[in-house]
Amino acid sequence: MTTESLSLPQLAIRGRSFIALIVSPELPLGEWFAALDQQMARSAGFFANRPVVVNLAVALGAGEALEDVLEALDARNLSVIGVEGIDPALLEGTRWARLQRLSLGRDMSHDGKTDRLITIPDDPHPSAAEPAAEPAPRPATASLLLDRPVRSGQSIFFEDGDITIIGSVASGAEVIAGGSIHIYGTLRGRAIAGLKTGAAARIFCQKLAAELVAIDGLYFVSEHWGEGLLGRAVQVCLEQGVLKVLPLDH
């Protein structure tokens, strides 16, 4: 061991989970980009500082120039970190050759629930001699308690259950929960609930000023609040597939 190696600092290497947005350009591309522009105009902060993975399967199948699609997304300041649906070798020779194929994440279906593999038995009708098994008891919901505010730029992610925050959530921060979210303070950032529990999840806050709230894949952005909801204590819930924001102080 040399003197030089003894003087070198130890390396700290940590794993980290994060949420990436998946965008899937569809045909006709002109209309899809127009819809994207409309979404970004309504909520400028929706894509802000969020990693984006682009599924290029449809564009590839239609013979579109993949580089042009990525350039159009880059022109809109989307932070593209990877691609899906294609072999990254197709991007060799372009400035997008650095992108990796990212397929290790877990997709969310259109109803917001994680896709599951369901096995159908050969005989769907159990015989009288073999009664159907009792359903397994539902495990108790886990929870995460934070007794401090969430600062701008922070991301709190707890997939296993509810999140309770004693304090406010600053603009530019986000809270993502497998279950419900309870905020004893002002919600200015983003709150995304129901990754695991789906439509049963709720979001509560003492003062609403959020950039975005979402449950089970449905969301509202700040333009939705208006004078009737802004600054009030509310709960966000799903009722018969409709996302609602209801005052708690009436």
WOZI-V472336 format. One line per field, one symbol per residue. psi: psi as a letter, one per 30 degrees, with the letter a starting at -180 (. if undefined). burial: 1 if it has 9 or more other C-alpha atoms within 8 Angstrom, else 0. A space follows every 50 residues. Layout:
BEGIN
psi = ???
burial = ???
END
This chain:
BEGIN
psi = kleeeffklkkjkllkklkkkkkiklkkeeeeeeeeeeeeeeifgefkgk kkkkjgeeeefggljeeeeeeeeefggkikflllflkfffgkflfgffkl jjgfajlklfgflkkkkkkklejfjklefilkkkkkkkkkkllkkkhllj lkfljjkjffblkkkjaljlkflkkkkfblkjjiakjfbkkjlgeefbff llkklfjkhkekkkkhfklklfffelfffkglklkklkjhgkkkjkkfg.
burial = 00000000000000000000000010100001100000010010000001 11111111110000011011001100011111110101001000011011 11000001000111000000000000000000000000000011010011 11010001111111111111111111111111111111111111111111 11111111111111110010110010001101111111000010001000
END
